[in-house]
Amino acid sequence: MAALRKLGWPEVDDMQRFGATNGAMRALRYVSPDGVRSDAAHAYLHPLLRDGEHPNLHVVVNTVVHRVVFENKRAVGILCAPKTSPDDASTKAAEPRTIKARRMVVMSAGACGTPLILERSGVGNADILNRAGVPAVADVPGVGSDFQDHQLLVYPYKSNLAPEETADRLMTGGMEVVTEMMQKGEKILGWNAQDVTCKLRPNEEDIAAMGPKFKEAWDRHFRDVPDKPLTLMSLIGG
């Protein structure tokens, strides 16, 4: 934090708030101080599967969705196939089946999976669909476009952190997660390994020093959006 202040970037209480940039904060180290983290399935699905009050909820696992099934322009179900084994990425040998919906199809497969399923279903840029031999259901050019690379540079430094202050035991296998750490409720399992995070933008001198191609990209994507950071930085203990 002292080094950042010397470079002109102040400490901010909450860099996560909308619009915050050009500052650093002491990271909220723990997702869960008791060492127990969660996910969507355990937080939402598992309780409903166990409460005996939702007989209409069925969860199918180890299954790949090929596409959404349309009747004219109305989504009526999905075409899917079971994996031949949980670790098998291929579904060619599995017989696909259609699961129909009475009222609504909600398709949520993440930032990478969703566009692929939509395009296989005929929803996307009509030119791309035509070249791939997929009949177009809806010409929606934005599907699958405007992805941006998540570039990551890692610089290692020596520090005086004690072993219990880092994630090294997780990284090196020094402790077994299930039999040792989970049973003991080790706090490190709920730790995000970060001590400091910041969001930064270059100043005019920095922009000029990085050359005309950078300035062209900066002017196009960042110059007129003053609360959009160019880079995010974190100190990771481990």
Secondary structure as the mmCIF struct_conf table of DSSP 4:
data_model
#
loop_
_struct_conf.conf_type_id
_struct_conf.id
_struct_conf.beg_label_comp_id
_struct_conf.beg_label_asym_id
_struct_conf.beg_label_seq_id
_struct_conf.end_label_comp_id
_struct_conf.end_label_asym_id
_struct_conf.end_label_seq_id
HELX_RH_AL_P HELX_RH_AL_P1 ALA A 2 LYS A 6
TURN_TY1_P TURN_TY1_P1 LEU A 7 GLY A 8
STRN STRN1 GLU A 11 GLU A 11
BEND BEND1 ASP A 13 ASP A 13
TURN_TY1_P TURN_TY1_P2 MET A 15 GLN A 16
BEND BEND2 ARG A 17 ARG A 17
TURN_TY1_P TURN_TY1_P3 PHE A 18 GLY A 19
BEND BEND3 ASN A 22 ASN A 22
STRN STRN2 GLY A 23 ARG A 26
STRN STRN3 TYR A 30 TYR A 30
BEND BEND4 VAL A 31 VAL A 31
TURN_TY1_P TURN_TY1_P4 PRO A 33 ASP A 34
BEND BEND5 GLY A 35 GLY A 35
HELX_RH_AL_P HELX_RH_AL_P2 ALA A 40 ALA A 40
HELX_RH_PI_P HELX_RH_PI_P1 ALA A 41 LEU A 45
HELX_RH_AL_P HELX_RH_AL_P3 HIS A 46 ARG A 50
BEND BEND6 ASP A 51 GLU A 53
TURN_TY1_P TURN_TY1_P5 PRO A 55 ASN A 56
BEND BEND7 ASN A 62 ASN A 62
STRN STRN4 THR A 63 GLU A 71
TURN_TY1_P TURN_TY1_P6 ASN A 72 LYS A 73
STRN STRN5 ARG A 74 PRO A 82
BEND BEND8 THR A 84 SER A 85
TURN_TY1_P TURN_TY1_P7 PRO A 86 ASP A 87
TURN_TY1_P TURN_TY1_P8 LYS A 92 ALA A 93
BEND BEND9 ALA A 94 ALA A 94
HELX_LH_PP_P HELX_LH_PP_P1 GLU A 95 PRO A 96
STRN STRN6 ARG A 97 LYS A 100
BEND BEND10 ARG A 102 ARG A 103
HELX_RH_AL_P HELX_RH_AL_P4 GLY A 110 ARG A 120
TURN_TY1_P TURN_TY1_P9 SER A 121 GLY A 122
STRN STRN7 VAL A 123 GLY A 124
HELX_RH_AL_P HELX_RH_AL_P5 ALA A 126 ALA A 132
TURN_TY1_P TURN_TY1_P10 GLY A 133 GLY A 133
HELX_LH_PP_P HELX_LH_PP_P2 VAL A 134 ALA A 136
BEND BEND11 VAL A 137 VAL A 137
STRN STRN8 ALA A 138 ASP A 139
TURN_TY1_P TURN_TY1_P11 PRO A 141 GLY A 144
HELX_RH_3T_P HELX_RH_3T_P1 PRO A 163 GLU A 165
BEND BEND12 THR A 166 ALA A 167
HELX_RH_AL_P HELX_RH_AL_P6 ASP A 168 THR A 172
TURN_TY1_P TURN_TY1_P12 GLY A 173 GLY A 173
BEND BEND13 GLY A 174 MET A 175
HELX_RH_PI_P HELX_RH_PI_P2 VAL A 177 MET A 182
HELX_RH_AL_P HELX_RH_AL_P7 GLN A 183 LYS A 184
TURN_TY1_P TURN_TY1_P13 GLY A 185 GLY A 185
HELX_RH_3T_P HELX_RH_3T_P2 LYS A 187 GLY A 190
STRN STRN9 TRP A 191 TRP A 191
STRN STRN10 GLN A 194 LEU A 200
HELX_RH_AL_P HELX_RH_AL_P8 GLU A 204 ALA A 209
TURN_TY1_P TURN_TY1_P14 MET A 210 MET A 210
HELX_RH_AL_P HELX_RH_AL_P9 PRO A 212 HIS A 221
TURN_TY1_P TURN_TY1_P15 PHE A 222 ASP A 224
TURN_TY1_P TURN_TY1_P16 PRO A 226 ASP A 227
BEND BEND14 LEU A 230 LEU A 230
STRN STRN11 THR A 231 ILE A 236
#
